[in-house]
Amino acid sequence: MKKFFLLSAFLLFALTSFSQNVFSLFGKANNFFDLIAAGKYEEAHAYFSEEGKTKITTENLKQFWANMEGRLGKVKSIDASGSRNQGEYYAVTVNGEFQYDKQDFVLLFDKTEKLVGLHLPPKAVTYRAPGYADSTLYKEKSTYIEWPGHQLAAVITTPKDGNSFPIVVLVHGSGPNDMDETIGPNKPFKDIAAGLAVNGIASVRYVKRTVIYPQEFGKSYTVKEEVLDDALQAIALAKKVEGVDLKQVYVLGHSLGGMLAPRIATLAPDLKGIILAAAPARSLSDIIIEQNKYMVAQSKDTSAVMQQNLQNAIAEIEKTKLTKLAPNMKPDSTLLGLPASYWVDLNNYNQVEVAKKLKQRIFILQGGYDFQVSETDFNLWKEALGSKSNVSFKLYPDFNHLFSQQEAKGNMLQYQKPSNVEQRTIEDLANWIKEL
C-alpha cells in the first residue's frame, strides 16, 4: 500500500475511503468486543497480528476489560461507528455504552485486517456556543430541502424582529458535512448562522447530500451532484422564507463551497452576492500537493524514506490533473478516492476567471494561519480581482481555516479543541452584506 500523508486536509472526509473493506472492518471490531465482553479472551487475542500479539497478551486483554467494567460497569452496547486511514493502517472507532458512562475505543488494523493496536481516545469535547449567539434575538425553524427521492434536513435561522431582511445560504466544504459543518467540537456554520441573525440577517444551512445518500457517490459523479444541485435548492428555499428581501439573497461558500461559489452565481444570476471564505484560487490538485508538503515539513522528518514517500504521494496527486478522460479510462475510475469524472469536471472549471465576469458583489475572506487553503490563494484572488469595484477582501493574519483565532498555523489537531468563528468575522460579514 502506498503511503500518503494528507490526501487531503481539504478533503476532510474522503467520500470513498476504503469503502471496499469498511463493512468487514466494522464486523471484526464488533466481534472483537463481543468476545471480550463474553470473557473469551483467547479468541479475541487471535484477532491480533503476530506483531500485535507480542505487544498485547491475553492477560493484558483480561486486565483491560476488568478495569473497564470496574470503572464503567457492565457493557450495555458497543458498536463500530467510524473509520479512517491512518498512514498504512485503518483506524476504526467503536462507541461503547456502559452502566455508568460512555467510552469510545480505537482499533488499529493493518492491510490484512489484523489488529495491531487498541487505545482509548481522549473524551470528546463538546461544542460551546459563542458569546455573540444571543438566542433571544433570533429563532430557528427545522425544515427540509426536498426533490423526488431525496430529503435533506435544513435549518432556517431568522432575526426574531423585523422584516425585509437579507438571507445567506451556507455551502459546505469537501466531503460529507452536516448542516453545521461540524469538525470535532467546532460548528462554524452554526456560529455564522447565529451571528448573522443577531445582526438582522437570516440564513439557510442544510445537511450535505453525501451524508444522507453516500450510496449515490460510489460511481461516476461531479460537483453538480455533490454541491451545485443542492445549493440551488437551498437558494430556492431561502427565497420562500417569510420576511426575506428577495433582492438580498447571498451565498457563503466555505473551502470547496467558496471555490464553487462563482459557478453557483452563474447558475443563480439573481443572487445579490457571494462570499468566498477560505476559497482556493488554484486547482484542487495543487492545494493537495501543498498540504502534503506542509505536513511533511511539520513532521520535521528529513529522512530519505520520508522524502521518497512525499515524492510518491505527489506523483499520485499529479495523476488527478486530467482535463479529459485518458484512453480506456472509465468515468468512475478512482483517483485519490474520487472518480475521474469529478477531476475532469473540476479541472475544466477556473473559478478565478468565472469570478472576473460576475456582476454580483463578491467578498473574499482568508485566515493567515489556514494550513488547508493558504494565503497564497488569497493573494491570487486579490491579484486577479483587486481592481474590480464589486469585490472586497479581508485577511485575518491569525485565523485558521474555521476563522477562529490561533497562536500558530498548526495542523489538524487544532480542530479537536473548541473554538468559534471570531466575532470580528461575523461583524465584517454583516457590515458587508448591509452595505448598499
Beta strands, then each sheet from edge to edge (+ up, - down):
strand 1: 75-86
strand 2: 89-98
strand 3: 102-109
strand 4: 115-119
strand 5: 138-147
strand 6: 150-159
strand 7: 165-171
strand 8: 202-206
strand 9: 244-254
strand 10: 273-277
strand 11: 334-335
strand 12: 338-339
strand 13: 361-367
strand 14: 391-396
sheet 1: 1+ 2- 3+ 4-
sheet 2: 5+ 6- 8+ 7+ 9+ 10+ 13+ 14+
sheet 3: 11+ 12-
end
